[in-house]
Amino acid sequence: MQITWYGHSAFRLDFAGRSVLVDPFFTGNPAFDGNKDEAIEGVSHILITHGHGDHIGDAVDIAGKTGATVFTNYDLCMYLAAQGLKNFSPMNTGGTVDAGGFRVTLVRADHSAGLVEVGVNFPLGSANGIIVRADGEPTIYAMGDTDLFSDMALINDLYKPDVAFVPIGDRFTMGAESAAYAVKKFLTVKTVVPCHYGTFPIIDPDAGKFTAAMQGAGSKVFVAQKNKAFAP
């Protein structure tokens, strides 16, 4: 598996002939300084954690250009279908679907999930984390936007993730201290990739505080370079 981080919570997973985008926030993303056409080339699947604009991102446009199928909660799927999305696979918290060569599971996240860009706030389903499992590949736990919660231990026990994408930017998600505590207390992952920082001035600008708070942890912290693929 190769993983690429594009800033904020946008990732790409390449494995077993699949190219999967998670929370594809490119347009309007101050942290994205790459080439969108290159980032979306060959994408077959799009996974969305929740209905905020900085996570839905360019999903409808990308799916239209690539034919990729979007996997997210039912309410958000129906909203995106009304915006022109053609290929989608609706789910809800706790559900698992076979995405063709790998499995996608939606798990709990503690966060809001309403669309506010239209001038009013209306809910688009629940906020979720996402588990990605494929035979012979590392299991990914993309936490989405969330606070810590003790049932992360149950997610860890049941799905046994190897890699976690952990939001650390504070204000809207866990900050450095709480994110480090969550990883140390509830997870046994091999690799932690911090995300949801350095995008907007009102969240933490870098991963320095989180890296310091993770000293002595059993998990390796990998601070990804944007637009550069790495093996977990």
C-alpha positions as CSV (number, residue, x, y, z in Angstrom):
1,M,0.0,0.0,0.0
2,Q,1.1,3.5,-0.8
3,I,-0.5,6.5,1.1
4,T,-0.5,10.1,0.0
5,W,-1.5,13.0,2.1
6,Y,-2.8,16.2,0.4
7,G,-3.1,18.4,3.5
8,H,-6.0,18.7,6.0
9,S,-7.8,15.3,6.0
10,A,-7.4,14.4,2.3
11,F,-5.6,11.1,1.6
12,R,-5.1,8.7,-1.2
13,L,-4.6,5.0,-0.8
14,D,-3.2,2.9,-3.6
15,F,-3.2,-0.9,-3.2
16,A,-4.1,-4.0,-5.2
17,G,-5.1,-2.1,-8.3
18,R,-7.4,0.3,-6.3
19,S,-7.0,4.0,-5.9
20,V,-9.0,5.4,-3.0
21,L,-9.5,9.0,-2.0
22,V,-10.5,9.9,1.6
23,D,-12.2,13.3,2.2
24,P,-11.0,14.8,-1.1
25,F,-10.8,18.5,-0.2
26,F,-8.7,20.1,-3.0
27,T,-10.5,23.2,-4.2
28,G,-10.4,25.9,-1.6
29,N,-7.9,23.9,0.6
30,P,-5.2,26.3,1.6
31,A,-2.9,23.4,2.5
32,F,-3.1,21.7,-0.9
33,D,-0.3,22.9,-3.1
34,G,-0.2,19.9,-5.5
35,N,-1.8,19.1,-8.9
36,K,-5.4,18.1,-8.6
37,D,-5.5,16.3,-11.9
38,E,-2.5,14.1,-10.8
39,A,-4.1,13.5,-7.4
40,I,-7.3,12.2,-8.8
41,E,-5.9,10.2,-11.8
42,G,-7.2,6.7,-11.8
43,V,-9.3,7.1,-8.7
44,S,-11.8,4.2,-8.3
45,H,-13.4,4.9,-4.9
46,I,-14.1,8.0,-2.7
47,L,-14.7,7.7,1.0
48,I,-16.2,10.6,3.0
49,T,-16.3,10.8,6.8
50,H,-19.0,13.5,7.2
51,G,-20.9,16.3,5.6
52,H,-18.7,19.3,6.2
53,G,-17.4,21.1,3.1
54,D,-13.8,20.6,4.0
55,H,-14.4,16.8,3.8
56,I,-16.9,16.5,1.0
57,G,-14.5,18.6,-1.0
58,D,-14.5,17.9,-4.7
59,A,-16.2,14.5,-4.4
60,V,-19.0,15.1,-6.9
61,D,-16.6,16.6,-9.5
62,I,-14.0,13.8,-9.1
63,A,-16.6,11.1,-9.3
64,G,-18.0,12.6,-12.5
65,K,-14.6,12.8,-14.1
66,T,-13.3,9.4,-13.0
67,G,-16.4,7.3,-12.5
68,A,-15.4,6.6,-8.9
69,T,-18.0,5.3,-6.5
70,V,-18.6,7.4,-3.3
71,F,-19.0,5.6,0.0
72,T,-20.5,7.6,2.9
73,N,-23.5,7.7,5.2
74,Y,-27.0,7.4,3.6
75,D,-28.1,11.0,4.3
76,L,-25.0,12.5,2.7
77,C,-25.3,10.1,-0.3
78,M,-28.8,11.3,-0.9
79,Y,-27.7,14.9,-0.7
80,L,-24.8,14.4,-3.1
81,A,-27.1,12.5,-5.5
82,A,-29.2,15.6,-5.6
83,Q,-26.1,17.5,-6.6
84,G,-25.5,15.2,-9.5
85,L,-23.5,12.3,-8.0
86,K,-24.3,9.2,-10.1
87,N,-22.2,6.4,-8.4
88,F,-22.6,5.9,-4.7
89,S,-22.9,3.2,-2.0
90,P,-24.9,4.4,1.0
91,M,-24.0,3.2,4.5
92,N,-24.5,4.0,8.1
93,T,-22.6,3.8,11.4
94,G,-21.5,0.2,12.1
95,G,-22.1,-1.1,8.6
96,T,-19.6,-2.8,6.3
97,V,-19.7,-3.1,2.6
98,D,-17.6,-4.9,0.1
99,A,-16.1,-2.3,-2.2
100,G,-14.6,-4.8,-4.6
101,G,-11.3,-6.1,-3.3
102,F,-11.6,-4.4,0.0
103,R,-14.1,-3.6,2.8
104,V,-15.3,-0.3,4.1
105,T,-16.8,0.1,7.6
106,L,-18.2,3.3,9.1
107,V,-17.5,3.7,12.8
108,R,-18.4,6.3,15.4
109,A,-16.9,9.8,15.5
110,D,-17.8,12.6,17.9
111,H,-18.4,15.7,15.8
112,S,-21.1,17.7,14.1
113,A,-22.0,16.9,10.5
114,G,-24.3,19.6,9.2
115,L,-24.0,21.5,5.9
116,V,-23.6,25.2,6.7
117,E,-22.4,26.6,3.4
118,V,-25.9,27.2,2.1
119,G,-26.7,29.7,4.9
120,V,-28.6,27.4,7.2
121,N,-27.5,24.3,9.1
122,F,-29.2,21.1,8.3
123,P,-27.9,17.6,9.2
124,L,-26.3,15.3,6.6
125,G,-26.2,12.2,8.7
126,S,-23.7,11.4,11.4
127,A,-20.0,12.1,11.5
128,N,-18.0,8.9,11.1
129,G,-14.6,7.4,11.1
130,I,-13.7,4.9,8.4
131,I,-12.1,1.5,8.5
132,V,-10.5,0.2,5.3
133,R,-9.5,-3.5,5.2
134,A,-8.0,-5.5,2.4
135,D,-6.4,-8.9,2.5
136,G,-2.6,-8.7,2.8
137,E,-2.7,-4.9,3.3
138,P,-2.4,-2.7,6.4
139,T,-5.8,-1.9,8.0
140,I,-6.5,1.8,8.0
141,Y,-8.5,3.7,10.6
142,A,-9.3,7.2,9.3
143,M,-10.8,8.8,12.4
144,G,-12.4,11.7,10.6
145,D,-13.1,14.8,12.8
146,T,-13.6,13.6,16.3
147,D,-13.0,14.0,20.0
148,L,-11.6,11.1,21.9
149,F,-14.1,8.6,23.3
150,S,-13.4,5.4,25.2
151,D,-15.1,3.2,22.6
152,M,-12.1,3.8,20.4
153,A,-10.8,0.8,22.4
154,L,-13.6,-1.3,21.0
155,I,-12.9,-0.2,17.4
156,N,-9.3,-1.1,18.0
157,D,-10.1,-4.5,19.4
158,L,-12.6,-5.4,16.7
159,Y,-10.9,-4.1,13.6
160,K,-7.2,-4.2,14.7
161,P,-6.1,-1.2,12.6
162,D,-2.4,-0.9,11.7
163,V,-2.4,2.8,10.7
164,A,-4.5,5.6,12.1
165,F,-5.1,9.0,10.5
166,V,-5.5,11.2,13.6
167,P,-6.9,14.8,13.7
168,I,-4.8,16.9,15.9
169,G,-5.5,20.6,15.0
170,D,-7.7,21.4,18.1
171,R,-10.7,23.7,18.2
172,F,-12.8,21.5,15.9
173,T,-11.2,18.2,16.7
174,M,-8.8,16.7,19.2
175,G,-5.8,18.7,20.0
176,A,-2.3,17.5,20.5
177,E,-2.8,16.4,24.2
178,S,-6.1,14.7,23.7
179,A,-5.1,13.0,20.4
180,A,-1.9,11.6,22.0
181,Y,-3.9,10.4,25.0
182,A,-6.4,8.7,22.7
183,V,-3.7,6.9,20.8
184,K,-1.8,5.8,23.9
185,K,-4.9,4.8,25.8
186,F,-7.1,3.2,23.2
187,L,-5.1,2.1,20.1
188,T,-2.4,-0.4,19.4
189,V,-1.7,0.9,15.9
190,K,1.8,0.6,14.5
191,T,1.8,4.0,12.7
192,V,0.0,7.3,13.5
193,V,-0.4,9.9,10.7
194,P,-1.5,13.3,12.1
195,C,-3.9,15.3,10.0
196,H,-6.4,18.2,10.2
197,Y,-3.8,20.8,11.0
198,G,-1.9,23.6,9.2
199,T,-4.9,24.4,7.0
200,F,-6.6,27.4,8.6
201,P,-5.1,30.0,11.0
202,I,-7.4,29.0,13.8
203,I,-6.2,25.4,14.1
204,D,-2.7,24.3,15.1
205,P,-0.1,25.1,12.3
206,D,2.0,22.0,12.6
207,A,2.4,18.6,14.3
208,G,5.1,19.6,16.7
209,K,3.0,19.6,19.9
210,F,1.4,16.2,19.0
211,T,4.8,14.7,18.2
212,A,6.1,15.8,21.6
213,A,3.0,14.5,23.4
214,M,3.6,11.1,21.7
215,Q,7.0,10.6,23.2
216,G,7.2,7.1,24.8
217,A,4.2,5.8,22.9
218,G,4.3,2.4,21.3
219,S,3.1,3.8,18.0
220,K,5.4,5.5,15.5
221,V,4.3,9.0,14.5
222,F,4.8,9.6,10.8
223,V,4.5,13.3,9.8
224,A,3.7,13.0,6.2
225,Q,5.0,15.3,3.5
226,K,2.2,16.6,1.3
227,N,1.8,15.1,-2.1
228,K,4.5,12.5,-1.5
229,A,3.5,8.8,-1.3
230,F,4.8,6.7,1.5
231,A,4.5,3.1,2.6
232,P,3.0,2.7,6.1
